[in-house]
Amino acid sequence: MPTPRHRYRSDDEDSARWTGFPFRDGDIVISTRSKSGTTWMQMICALLVLGTPDLPVPLTVLSPWLDWLVEPRDAVYDRLAAQPHRRFIKTHTPLDGVPLHPRVHYVVVARHPLDMAVSLYHQGANLDRERIAELTGQPASTGSSGERPAVREWLLNWVDREADPRAELDSLPGVLMHLGDAWARRHEPNVELVHYDDLLADLGGEMRRLADRWKLPSPGPELVAAATFGRMRERADRLAPDTLGVLRDRRAFFRRGGSGQGRDLLDEAARARYQERVAALAPPDLLTWLHR
């Protein structure tokens, strides 16, 4: 039986859409925070499952974001039901908000929170919020947003801001709550944690490890090359999560993909403040793994 779940809701997401979803044995649920490697892991899953870099349809059609409200739930269910291959489904919901079945696989990608936050800042300028409001039936914003602060100032505020982690999942408390829940489940046989920096350092090794865990064929060099950041950026029109026109620039979605940019923006005092904040939000062993 699935474990009890917490319901996560926002203007454009609702984890209750998982209720009643007809899982199949071997399904893969990709649970990540925003800008932490979601699309990267979707592509890795597509390559491992299909065995070819030539995807039959855009990636977001193959691997829909099930709890996103821009598309009717039944349409997403029907599309997944029609897939003859093993399915790999995207969510930004933590694992305590998704039905947990012993014959379903769950993978959580962790990225250094400061790097994730910098990517989130830049992503904010690339979203067409009027289009998202139109798709979700929300009223469009009428007030002036004013000038955005520079990225360093924004990042400092992000580190210091107190937030309810269950209401603001992309806050620092929300990021560490999501990862902390996954960390506590890391020894379960159907839960995999993947570190973003491990994908950068040894993409082929990580893909082979996941293939072994999921009983899929080991990828050859062609498949590993297709999952590199540069190759994915070249194919942004097919791989960016934007079949409904919510991004202003699909190539900008794959902005940089590196590691360390968040830490480089902070001076010694700000880095010490960050360490103080995270020490109060997550266990030491998780932080050691996350920040290595």
ABEGO torsion letter per residue (X at the ends): XBBBBBBBBBAABBAAAABGBBBBBGBBBBBBBBGAGAAAAAAAAAAAAAGBABBABBAAAABBBAABAABBAAAAAAAAAABABBBBBBBABBAAABBBBAABBBBBBBBBAAAAAAAAAAAAAABBAAAAAAAAGBBBBABBAEBBBBAAAAAAAAAABBBBAAABAABAAAAAAAAAAAAAAAABAABBBBBAAAAAABAAAAAAAAAAAAGBBBBBAAAAAAABAAAAAAAAAAABBAAAGABABAAAABAAGBBGAAAAABBAAAAAAAAAAAAAABBAAAAAAAAX
